[in-house]
Amino acid sequence: MQIRTRALAFVLALAAFAAPSSADVVGKTVPPVALEGFTQTKAHSFDDFLGRAVLVEFFAYW
Amino acid sequence: MTDEGAKDTESFASATKMNYAYAYDKGGKLSSWAGVSGIPAAILLDPSGKVVWQGHPGSLSEDAIQKALVGALEKPLWDWPASAKDVRAALTKQAYSDALAKAAKLTEADGGPAIQKAIQGIVAGKVAALKAAMTAGNFLAVSTTGAEIAKAVDGLPEKADVEKVLADLEANKDAKKVIQAQKKVAELRDKKWKKRELEGAIADLKKMAKANAGNYAATEAEELAAELDKLRRKKD
């Protein structure tokens, strides 16, 4: 399926959560962010995903 | 995130057979930018890095995914052939004209035409977003991203379009006032509100919306007032 091959699921582990905020970012371009420790991918930085459709899922555990 | 955190994440990933890429958002910068206040939460980005959808992962629609896939690269940058190394370097520097010229030299077997098409899509997306912001009267977005986009499309036919938008912004006599008001709304948006402050903030925003009636700052002030109102009710 085309979607499976091109859309990329991408999960971010978060240590903690910030105070509630409800910024609507639809239509905004993601600012340069330094993400670390890329795992299960050949990407080394967020920039490596440029040109692809990317699903970013925020994720944490307790 | 600590090393211990990384260890926990790795065992969690293998225990749940999580087979997709993940990384650490140290300090929660991306999540706070996206306004994530609880999980699960997700954002979907198009090939130019623009957010096209935001919400609960379970509510992600086929339609949103299709939209995000328009112009997407078949192969991620790290899978590009060695011959496309220079194109990739130009692309991550946002030097689109240079990237296109270099991509034009690639053979079809190396994916040259597909890469060119993808770069053109990224450029078109950026220019379209800038024009849309101008049409909506979102002068703050035009003024903050305009110069960078103009530089990125230097040497391309789209440059004229971008310069036209910037000239229109310059010529708009209300723009300065609207931008000031938009900055004020943005400041209020970033503030961590205490419950007792919300009522006053909502009243101030409504006043701002009235003073800016008909322009984009009013729309933003009204939106934020509605959000803060929701927050106020939730805490009651």
Boltz contact constraints between the chains, C-beta under 6 A:
constraints:
  - contact:
      token1: [A, 3]
      token2: [B, 65]
      max_distance: 6.0
  - contact:
      token1: [A, 6]
      token2: [B, 69]
      max_distance: 6.0
  - contact:
      token1: [A, 6]
      token2: [B, 72]
      max_distance: 6.0
  - contact:
      token1: [A, 7]
      token2: [B, 65]
      max_distance: 6.0
  - contact:
      token1: [A, 9]
      token2: [B, 20]
      max_distance: 6.0
  - contact:
      token1: [A, 10]
      token2: [B, 21]
      max_distance: 6.0
  - contact:
      token1: [A, 11]
      token2: [B, 22]
      max_distance: 6.0
  - contact:
      token1: [A, 12]
      token2: [B, 25]
      max_distance: 6.0
  - contact:
      token1: [A, 13]
      token2: [B, 9]
      max_distance: 6.0
  - contact:
      token1: [A, 13]
      token2: [B, 24]
      max_distance: 6.0
  - contact:
      token1: [A, 14]
      token2: [B, 25]
      max_distance: 6.0
  - contact:
      token1: [A, 14]
      token2: [B, 28]
      max_distance: 6.0
  - contact:
      token1: [A, 14]
      token2: [B, 31]
      max_distance: 6.0
  - contact:
      token1: [A, 15]
      token2: [B, 1]
      max_distance: 6.0
  - contact:
      token1: [A, 15]
      token2: [B, 5]
      max_distance: 6.0
  - contact:
      token1: [A, 18]
      token2: [B, 28]
      max_distance: 6.0
  - contact:
      token1: [A, 18]
      token2: [B, 32]
      max_distance: 6.0
  - contact:
      token1: [A, 19]
      token2: [B, 192]
      max_distance: 6.0
  - contact:
      token1: [A, 20]
      token2: [B, 37]
      max_distance: 6.0
  - contact:
      token1: [A, 21]
      token2: [B, 35]
      max_distance: 6.0
  - contact:
      token1: [A, 21]
      token2: [B, 37]
      max_distance: 6.0
  - contact:
      token1: [A, 22]
      token2: [B, 35]
      max_distance: 6.0
  - contact:
      token1: [A, 22]
      token2: [B, 227]
      max_distance: 6.0
  - contact:
      token1: [A, 23]
      token2: [B, 35]
      max_distance: 6.0
  - contact:
      token1: [A, 25]
      token2: [B, 34]
      max_distance: 6.0
  - contact:
      token1: [A, 25]
      token2: [B, 51]
      max_distance: 6.0
  - contact:
      token1: [A, 25]
      token2: [B, 54]
      max_distance: 6.0
  - contact:
      token1: [A, 26]
      token2: [B, 51]
      max_distance: 6.0
  - contact:
      token1: [A, 26]
      token2: [B, 54]
      max_distance: 6.0
  - contact:
      token1: [A, 28]
      token2: [B, 51]
      max_distance: 6.0
  - contact:
      token1: [A, 29]
      token2: [B, 49]
      max_distance: 6.0
  - contact:
      token1: [A, 29]
      token2: [B, 50]
      max_distance: 6.0
  - contact:
      token1: [A, 30]
      token2: [B, 49]
      max_distance: 6.0
  - contact:
      token1: [A, 33]
      token2: [B, 29]
      max_distance: 6.0
  - contact:
      token1: [A, 33]
      token2: [B, 30]
      max_distance: 6.0
  - contact:
      token1: [A, 35]
      token2: [B, 23]
      max_distance: 6.0
  - contact:
      token1: [A, 35]
      token2: [B, 25]
      max_distance: 6.0
  - contact:
      token1: [A, 36]
      token2: [B, 24]
      max_distance: 6.0
  - contact:
      token1: [A, 36]
      token2: [B, 26]
      max_distance: 6.0
  - contact:
      token1: [A, 37]
      token2: [B, 23]
      max_distance: 6.0
  - contact:
      token1: [A, 37]
      token2: [B, 24]
      max_distance: 6.0
  - contact:
      token1: [A, 38]
      token2: [B, 23]
      max_distance: 6.0
  - contact:
      token1: [A, 39]
      token2: [B, 22]
      max_distance: 6.0
  - contact:
      token1: [A, 40]
      token2: [B, 21]
      max_distance: 6.0
  - contact:
      token1: [A, 41]
      token2: [B, 21]
      max_distance: 6.0
  - contact:
      token1: [A, 42]
      token2: [B, 78]
      max_distance: 6.0
  - contact:
      token1: [A, 43]
      token2: [B, 78]
      max_distance: 6.0
  - contact:
      token1: [A, 47]
      token2: [B, 92]
      max_distance: 6.0
  - contact:
      token1: [A, 48]
      token2: [B, 77]
      max_distance: 6.0
  - contact:
      token1: [A, 48]
      token2: [B, 78]
      max_distance: 6.0
  - contact:
      token1: [A, 51]
      token2: [B, 47]
      max_distance: 6.0
  - contact:
      token1: [A, 51]
      token2: [B, 73]
      max_distance: 6.0
  - contact:
      token1: [A, 51]
      token2: [B, 118]
      max_distance: 6.0
  - contact:
      token1: [A, 52]
      token2: [B, 72]
      max_distance: 6.0
  - contact:
      token1: [A, 52]
      token2: [B, 73]
      max_distance: 6.0
  - contact:
      token1: [A, 52]
      token2: [B, 76]
      max_distance: 6.0
  - contact:
      token1: [A, 53]
      token2: [B, 68]
      max_distance: 6.0
  - contact:
      token1: [A, 53]
      token2: [B, 69]
      max_distance: 6.0
  - contact:
      token1: [A, 53]
      token2: [B, 72]
      max_distance: 6.0
  - contact:
      token1: [A, 54]
      token2: [B, 45]
      max_distance: 6.0
  - contact:
      token1: [A, 55]
      token2: [B, 44]
      max_distance: 6.0
  - contact:
      token1: [A, 56]
      token2: [B, 43]
      max_distance: 6.0
  - contact:
      token1: [A, 57]
      token2: [B, 42]
      max_distance: 6.0
  - contact:
      token1: [A, 57]
      token2: [B, 57]
      max_distance: 6.0
  - contact:
      token1: [A, 58]
      token2: [B, 31]
      max_distance: 6.0
  - contact:
      token1: [A, 58]
      token2: [B, 36]
      max_distance: 6.0
  - contact:
      token1: [A, 58]
      token2: [B, 39]
      max_distance: 6.0
  - contact:
      token1: [A, 58]
      token2: [B, 41]
      max_distance: 6.0
  - contact:
      token1: [A, 60]
      token2: [B, 39]
      max_distance: 6.0
  - contact:
      token1: [A, 61]
      token2: [B, 12]
      max_distance: 6.0
